[in-house]
Amino acid sequence: MPVYVVKALSDLETQAPQDLHVISIPLLNENSTDKTGIRGTVISKGCLICRGENPNGMLKTVIQDHDPQQSSASEKTSINAILFGELAKDFSHSVNQGDVVLMAGFTVKSTTEKKDRLHPCILHLDGQDACVYVCPSTPPSRQTSEPKYDYVPLNELQPGTVVNVYAVVTFFKQPFPTKGTDYCSTLKLTDQSGVKVGCTIFSSKLEDHPKIFMVGDIIRLHRMKTQMFSGSMSLLTSWRWSAVTFDGTVDSAIVPRTSSKTFHFGEEDRRMVATLRQWAAEHSLLPSEPTIPLSAVQPKTFFNLTCQVLAKACIDSSCILLKVWDGSKCTHPLVNVAVEPGTLEGASTLAKDRQNLTANILVFDNHVEFAQAVKPDMFLRIYNLHAVSQPQSVQLGGQQERLSFHLHGGNSFGRGLCVLPSDSPDLQQLKGVLESYVDIDNDNDDDLMNDDLYDMTWYTPPESLCMNRVEFSTVRTCEHSLLEVTLAQVKDSRPPAAFHVRAQVKSYQPRRLYQSLKLFCPQCKTIQEVPDEETLRRLFQEALSNSSSKPEDLTVTLVTNSKDLVYIQGGTFEEVCCLAPLYKKMIALTLTGGKRTLMDFTVPFLFCGKRRHYGCKRCSQPTLLGTFEGIDVWNKRNISEALGVQLMQYRLLMKLELEDGTASLEALVWEDAESFFHVSAADAADDQESQDQIQQITNMLLPPDSSMDERPWLDLCLSTYSVEDHGRSQVCCQILKTETRGALMGARSTRQ
């Protein structure tokens, strides 16, 4: 067994080989002999990883010099160690954080990067001579019933250590799936020191994530690893981490929120929570209005809502309807959403609908999984809910604005929803308001259906919310003075030629609109799909596995003297996405042959916040890194040219099947797609409002469940041309110099 357990610290060196020369970690270098040993405390222990050429396992740990106070402040007293094979497996089972170990039989590897201010070398323990002697920390039987924890102020955090902290939450995102086995939640924290740090939490169990309901909540974190990213401190989960949260409101009951069955919480903790609450209140860290009632909601705004679920219905695999209320009446008319008979789960809401008490919330994409678990009568807090203004026609002519509520996909701005416990202090006032209502749902539903004030025309399917009887048309912007022809005449003509036609849309492709976004190389004219999140996650993981320095840690290196441009190397796709908002521009690198190189061009080579930029595999000729001299403006074009990358453009591509009674033909919306949809393709890649506008226009071109008689007639400018396909000539058609016009054009909402 390569791991030997001893009972006392004095036994560590007596049990080790007599010719072993034990030195302190700062004295270690790559010239150290195989008779050298080090002694230290385990401050971080990773998981056992089995993959590739190490099926028995590989484990990373961080060892801190046993007596770091004897070293100067400039010395590196902690070091990374990587164990392989049976040794890694035994270490995983036998050694815990806080144990003192003596390592021998290792080889010393130098690194080109000084990561996390640790020792610039890495220990590799592999082979027959590698062994570890371990003295366990105080056995559980000797521990007191009330363990003592030391909490580190945020301004005193040191990288490469494992710490306990108390802090105030200044920003948070609800846990979201990482496409792997874990959920991820991100926080921003501060304390009385005034320092702000980021915090990233990974856990496969959703219930293990901290239960945070509003900015200003207090959080206690145990055994969190500290890391430094270009001068910014961050906290990451480590082995046996834990979290407990508390309401941040002054004078409210101090009740811990945790899923852990056993945890310590004593008088010292109560004092720390009360102190942090008071400090946060004095420094205006608590929001004056954490949520707003429906009665205060204005069109085109984003807001947080606390409410009770009345009923729910599944619209399709990517959308769920939640019917909710908070006892207040919205001052704007509300759009009601029709569902198939028998699909609504919960009690009838017709009476509340009539009184403008019911909000119909459409939950999309990644939030659907959580919404499926929601039950009627539950209390929810919904974050970053969008009040969408919908023009609707009225019987006497004209239009009237009505509100619908969308919880868009993604996690930007903390978007998400959570269930509030029934005993939450935040619910006491809401429950009082709801209980004050008489049971208005006992009214006769037949009378309601016949009431002049209740108009069933407002019940519309969600996919048509944005186009219900809205005036819509297209306008030709070309300079052609051509007579209109039929589609039959277009099909009989010889390309190339231009035509003016009047037609309706019979169908369009792709039906999944995100697939209409393409990557286009202006040099070789290549068109390719934008990789989905799962593909990117897999490719980043493969880059980690194939790295010549395994396992590769996530590192960020400044290219300039500020955060305008940085290199990012190592890490998973989820970790890179978490860091993207912190830097203006990030260049993604990997290790190949011991050298830093750009990653495969299937993945983005440049991250600019949420936006990702890709290079063309055919046309790019990557240069050596670090050739940025003389560049004054750090835009994507200058960066790509300096890297030798041919920048690919985002483009929109859609195929419409047109019909005019004489014939039908397929026409592409491609070169002028941005003017057709009134959005840029680059915005459509990451902007929810741009994506909504494309969806609105396609719904107006082809209203769902409509007949040809109900579809608008479009004035179009068509161009025909020939392409060679496997030696055969094929005639194609494209819509050019044509713009859509309607009441919604230019009505883009302002994002919070």
Number of C-alpha atoms within 10 A of each C-alpha: 8 17 23 19 17 15 11 12 15 10 14 21 16 9 12 19 11 9 8 16 15 16 14 18 25 19 12 19 15 14 10 14 15 15 14 17 23 22 24 24 22 23 24 22 21 15 15 20 17 16 11 10 9 12 12 16 21 26 22 20 20 23 29 27 23 19 13 17 9 10 14 10 9 8 14 20 24 26 24 19 21 19 25 24 19 19 24 26 21 19 23 21 11 14 22 20 20 19 17 24 26 23 23 24 21 26 18 19 14 14 14 9 12 12 21 21 18 22 22 21 22 20 22 18 25 19 15 9 11 19 22 25 23 28 22 19 16 10 7 8 7 7 10 8 9 10 10 10 12 10 13 13 18 22 15 9 21 17 19 22 21 25 22 20 21 25 26 28 26 22 18 21 19 22 24 19 16 19 14 11 10 15 19 21 22 19 21 19 26 24 21 16 10 11 13 19 20 21 21 18 21 21 17 14 11 17 12 18 21 23 23 23 25 20 19 27 25 28 24 20 19 20 22 25 23 21 24 18 18 15 11 11 20 22 27 17 20 21 16 11 18 20 25 23 24 24 26 27 19 17 10 12 13 17 13 18 15 18 16 11 5 7 12 10 13 9 8 10 15 13 12 14 25 20 13 23 25 14 16 25 15 10 9 10 18 21 12 7 8 16 16 13 19 24 15 11 20 17 17 20 16 23 20 22 21 24 27 25 20 22 21 25 21 20 21 10 10 15 25 23 26 27 26 25 25 22 23 17 19 19 14 17 16 22 27 25 21 17 17 10 6 7 11 18 15 15 12 14 18 19 20 18 18 17 15 22 23 27 26 22 23 25 27 21 14 17 21 21 15 14 22 16 8 18 17 16 14 16 25 21 18 21 25 22 22 26 21 21 25 23 22 19 17 12 6 6 7 10 16 12 16 19 25 24 22 18 24 22 17 16 17 12 14 18 22 26 24 19 20 20 12 13 8 13 14 17 18 11 9 18 16 11 13 15 10 9 9 8 9 12 13 9 11 11 14 8 10 15 15 11 11 8 10 16 12 11 13 19 13 16 15 18 16 18 24 23 24 19 15 17 15 18 16 18 15 18 12 12 7 12 8 11 8 13 12 18 23 15 12 22 16 8 13 11 16 12 12 19 20 21 19 17 22 23 22 18 16 18 14 14 11 8 16 16 15 19 20 20 25 22 21 14 12 11 10 14 17 14 13 20 14 11 13 12 15 17 18 15 18 22 16 12 20 22 16 16 19 16 17 13 17 17 14 16 20 20 17 16 16 12 8 11 16 17 22 23 20 23 24 25 18 21 20 18 14 18 13 18 17 19 15 16 16 17 24 29 23 23 21 25 20 15 10 12 14 17 17 24 19 17 15 16 22 20 21 25 25 19 16 14 16 17 20 24 26 23 16 13 17 16 13 16 14 11 16 9 12 15 7 6 11 8 10 15 14 15 13 14 20 22 16 18 21 18 23 22 25 23 18 22 22 26 21 17 18 20 16 20 21 19 11 10 14 19 16 17 20 21 19 17 15 19 22 19 14 21 23 18 18 15 23 20 14 22 20 14 14 14 18 21 17 14 21 19 20 21 22 18 17 24 24 21 21 14 8 9 10 15 8 11 17 18 18 21 19 25 23 21 20 19 15 14 11 9 8 7 7 8 11 12 14 17 22 20 25 23 19 22 21 20 17 15 14 18 14 11 12 12 16 9 13 12
